[in-house]
Amino acid sequence: MAIFTSTINQTAFLLLLIAIGFFLVKIGALDGAYSSVLSKLENNIFVPALMLGTFMNNFTVEKLSMSGKFFVVGVLVMCIMAPLGTLLARFFSKNSYERKIYTYGFAFANFAFMGNAVVSALFPEVFMQYLILTVPYQMFIYAWAVPALLIPVENATTLKERLRPLMNPMFGAVIVGIIIGLLKIPLPSFMKTAVTTLGDCMSPVAMILTGMTVAKIDLKKVFKTVGIYVATFLRLIVIPIIVIAVLYFLPMSYEMKLCILCSLAMPLGLNTVVIPGAYGRDTSLGAGMALISHTVSVATIPVIFMLFEKVVG
């Protein structure tokens, strides 16, 4: 029952924010300019603040020494999920941009906003280990996925131009966060508060942006896009079930297995809406995937964890 309650509460909150963005556009309170401004705030302020806070608080010598194996396993998981996402996406679209959106969706679940909420509410005893496990996920996202999949590079002709997307506020925040965490650089209290508060804005604003995007797209077309439903089915059911089956045979601690499943059983991520939107790219596919997968996850997450308890627990 706790799993159902936590999942329903979190998803209801997300859907409420989507509805707010949707109706603000429908009643004419917001236009396209506001969407662009919010997207740029996300990419230049809110997401970098979240990355900075995550890394400077968790990428420390003490935490890595205590839970270093979780960090290593996180790297291994990403080394599997990134190629797997690339492979699966090839079956969903011939369009290179859409294929990149599918690649991101399969490689990265919403392990941060949704995952953190579920783990902190249901399994607080492993929350710190979970954060360490997902640190490599963040590194893969902002070192590879964002510049390679979500930031446009169509006009790049040289290696320097192709590497330019790496020089973005998000990746810079990761590097600064790692330095602050490892070197224990003290920050004034007001700066810590600013980083935390701005980082907390990331997910709510992302969901409002999703609602604004949904309001401007052809919902009939989205709901008729079979690939979105297949991707949701793979992300929320097939992949977690396969993970449970594999974990059953691996000689790992229960806590390690639980953290791995938590990071992979969440709905499709939100960056496919936020980041492309800041560059004026089409976000209808990403918004549709976010909307449908987060709605369906209300039912799938509790079932997946119940199955995990029976098979592994």
C-alpha positions in Angstrom: 0.0 0.0 0.0 2.9 2.4 0.8 4.2 1.9 -2.8 0.8 2.7 -4.3 0.3 5.8 -2.1 3.8 7.2 -2.8 3.5 6.6 -6.5 0.0 8.0 -6.9 0.9 11.1 -4.9 4.0 11.8 -6.9 2.4 11.1 -10.2 -0.7 13.2 -9.3 1.6 16.1 -8.4 3.3 15.8 -11.8 0.0 15.5 -13.7 -1.3 18.6 -11.8 1.7 20.6 -13.0 1.2 19.4 -16.6 -2.4 20.5 -16.3 -1.4 23.9 -15.1 0.9 24.5 -18.1 -1.8 23.1 -20.4 -4.6 25.3 -19.3 -2.4 28.5 -19.0 -1.8 28.1 -22.8 -5.4 27.2 -23.6 -6.8 30.2 -21.9 -4.3 32.5 -23.6 -2.4 33.5 -20.4 0.9 32.4 -22.0 2.3 32.4 -25.5 5.2 30.9 -27.2 7.7 33.5 -25.9 7.0 32.4 -22.3 7.8 28.8 -23.2 11.1 29.7 -24.7 12.0 31.8 -21.7 11.2 29.0 -19.3 13.2 26.5 -21.4 16.2 28.8 -21.3 15.9 29.3 -17.5 15.7 25.5 -17.2 18.9 24.9 -19.2 20.9 27.9 -17.9 19.8 28.1 -14.3 17.6 25.4 -12.8 19.2 22.2 -14.3 22.8 23.5 -13.7 21.8 24.3 -10.1 20.4 20.8 -9.6 23.6 19.3 -11.1 25.8 21.5 -8.9 24.0 20.6 -5.7 23.8 16.9 -6.5 27.6 16.6 -7.2 28.9 18.9 -4.5 26.9 17.1 -1.9 27.3 13.5 -3.0 30.6 13.4 -4.9 32.8 13.4 -1.8 35.6 11.2 -0.7 33.7 10.0 2.3 30.6 9.0 0.4 32.5 7.4 -2.4 34.6 5.4 0.1 31.5 4.3 1.9 29.5 3.4 -1.2 32.1 3.3 -3.9 30.8 0.0 -5.2 27.5 1.6 -5.9 29.2 4.2 -8.0 31.1 1.5 -9.9 27.9 -0.4 -10.5 26.2 2.8 -11.7 28.9 3.1 -14.3 28.4 -0.5 -15.4 24.6 0.0 -15.7 25.1 3.0 -17.9 27.6 1.1 -20.1 24.8 -1.3 -20.7 21.8 1.0 -21.0 23.4 3.6 -23.3 24.2 1.0 -26.1 20.9 -0.7 -25.5 19.0 2.5 -25.9 20.8 3.3 -29.1 20.0 -0.2 -30.4 16.3 -0.1 -29.5 15.8 3.3 -31.0 16.7 2.0 -34.4 13.5 0.1 -34.6 11.3 3.1 -33.8 12.0 5.8 -36.4 14.0 6.5 -39.4 14.1 10.2 -38.5 17.5 10.9 -36.9 16.1 13.4 -34.4 13.2 11.2 -33.3 15.6 8.3 -33.0 17.7 10.4 -30.6 14.7 11.1 -28.5 13.9 7.4 -28.3 17.5 6.6 -27.5 17.5 9.0 -24.5 14.2 7.6 -23.3 15.4 4.0 -23.3 18.8 4.9 -21.8 17.6 7.1 -19.0 14.4 6.8 -16.9 13.2 9.6 -14.6 15.6 8.3 -11.9 16.0 11.7 -10.3 12.7 13.5 -9.7 10.4 10.4 -9.7 13.1 8.0 -8.5 14.3 10.1 -5.7 10.7 10.6 -4.4 9.9 6.9 -4.5 13.1 5.8 -2.9 13.2 8.4 -0.2 9.5 7.6 0.7 9.6 3.8 0.5 13.3 2.8 1.1 14.9 5.7 3.1 17.5 3.2 4.4 19.2 3.0 0.9 18.5 6.5 -0.3 22.2 7.6 0.1 23.4 4.5 -1.8 20.8 5.3 -4.5 22.1 8.8 -4.9 25.7 7.5 -5.3 24.5 4.8 -7.8 22.9 7.5 -10.0 25.8 9.9 -10.0 27.3 8.2 -13.0 23.9 8.5 -14.7 24.1 12.3 -14.3 27.6 12.2 -15.7 26.5 10.2 -18.8 23.6 12.5 -19.3 25.6 15.7 -19.4 28.8 14.4 -20.9 27.1 12.3 -23.6 23.3 12.3 -23.9 22.6 16.0 -23.8 25.3 17.2 -26.3 25.0 14.1 -28.5 21.2 13.5 -28.5 19.4 16.7 -27.4 21.5 19.7 -28.5 21.4 20.3 -32.3 24.7 19.6 -34.1 23.4 19.3 -37.7 25.4 22.3 -38.8 28.7 21.1 -37.2 31.4 20.3 -39.7 34.5 20.1 -37.6 35.4 18.2 -34.5 35.6 21.4 -32.6 32.1 22.3 -33.6 30.8 18.9 -32.6 32.4 19.1 -29.2 31.0 22.6 -28.6 27.7 21.4 -27.1 29.8 20.0 -24.2 30.6 23.6 -23.2 27.2 24.2 -21.7 26.1 25.3 -18.2 24.9 21.8 -17.3 28.2 20.1 -18.0 30.1 23.0 -16.4 28.0 22.6 -13.2 28.9 18.9 -13.1 32.6 19.7 -13.2 32.4 22.4 -10.6 30.3 20.2 -8.4 32.8 17.4 -8.5 35.6 19.8 -7.7 33.7 21.3 -4.7 32.7 17.9 -3.4 36.2 16.2 -3.7 38.1 19.2 -2.3 35.5 20.1 0.3 35.4 23.7 -0.7 33.2 25.6 1.7 30.4 27.7 0.4 28.5 30.5 2.2 25.1 29.4 3.6 23.3 31.8 1.2 24.9 30.2 -1.8 24.0 26.7 -0.7 20.4 27.8 -0.2 20.4 29.4 -3.6 21.7 26.2 -5.3 19.2 24.0 -3.5 16.2 26.3 -4.1 17.0 26.8 -7.8 17.6 23.1 -8.3 14.2 22.3 -6.7 12.6 24.4 -9.5 13.9 22.1 -12.2 11.3 19.3 -12.1 8.2 21.5 -11.5 9.1 23.9 -14.3 9.8 20.9 -16.6 6.3 19.5 -16.0 4.7 22.9 -16.6 6.7 23.1 -19.8 5.5 19.7 -20.7 1.9 20.9 -20.2 2.5 24.0 -22.3 4.0 21.8 -25.1 1.1 19.3 -25.0 -1.3 22.3 -25.3 0.3 23.3 -28.6 0.6 19.9 -30.2 -2.0 17.7 -31.9 -3.0 15.3 -29.1 -4.8 13.0 -31.6 -1.5 12.6 -33.4 0.4 11.9 -30.1 -2.2 9.4 -28.9 -2.0 7.7 -32.4 1.8 7.4 -32.3 2.3 3.7 -31.6 5.9 4.2 -30.9 5.1 6.1 -27.7 3.1 3.2 -26.3 5.6 0.6 -27.3 8.4 2.7 -25.7 6.4 3.1 -22.5 5.7 -0.6 -22.4 9.4 -1.4 -22.8 10.6 1.3 -20.3 8.1 0.4 -17.6 7.5 -3.3 -17.9 9.8 -5.2 -20.2 13.1 -3.6 -19.0 12.3 -3.8 -15.3 11.2 -7.5 -15.6 14.4 -8.4 -17.4 16.4 -6.5 -14.8 14.6 -8.5 -12.0 15.4 -11.8 -13.7 19.1 -10.8 -14.1 19.4 -9.5 -10.6 18.1 -12.8 -9.2 21.2 -14.6 -10.4 23.8 -11.9 -9.6 25.8 -12.2 -6.3 24.9 -8.7 -5.0 23.4 -7.4 -1.8 19.7 -6.8 -1.6 20.3 -3.0 -1.2 22.4 -2.9 -4.4 19.7 -4.8 -6.4 17.0 -2.6 -5.0 18.8 0.6 -6.0 19.4 -0.7 -9.5 15.8 -1.6 -10.0 14.6 1.8 -8.6 16.8 3.6 -11.1 15.5 1.6 -14.1 11.8 1.2 -13.3 10.8 4.8 -13.5 8.9 6.5 -16.4 10.6 8.3 -19.4 12.6 11.3 -18.4 11.8 15.0 -18.8 15.0 16.3 -20.5 13.5 15.4 -23.9 11.1 18.2 -23.4 13.2 20.8 -21.5 16.5 20.8 -23.4 15.3 20.6 -27.1 12.7 23.2 -26.3 15.4 25.7 -25.3 16.8 25.3 -28.9 13.5 25.7 -30.6 13.3 22.0 -31.6 10.1 20.0 -31.8 9.2 18.6 -28.4 5.9 16.9 -29.2 7.4 13.4 -29.1 9.2 14.0 -25.8 6.1 15.6 -24.3 3.9 12.7 -25.4 6.3 10.1 -24.0 6.5 12.0 -20.7 2.7 12.4 -20.4 1.8 8.8 -21.2 4.6 7.1 -19.3 4.1 9.1 -16.1 0.4 8.3 -16.2 0.9 4.6 -16.8 3.7 4.4 -14.1 1.0 4.8 -11.4 0.1 1.2 -12.0 3.4 -0.3 -13.2 5.8 0.9 -10.4 3.9 -0.8 -7.5 3.5 -4.0 -9.5 7.2 -4.1 -10.5 8.3 -3.6 -6.8 5.9 -6.3 -5.6 7.3 -8.7 -8.2 10.8 -7.7 -7.1 10.0 -8.6 -3.4 8.6 -12.0 -4.4 11.5 -12.9 -6.7 14.5 -11.3 -5.1 13.4 -10.2 -1.6 
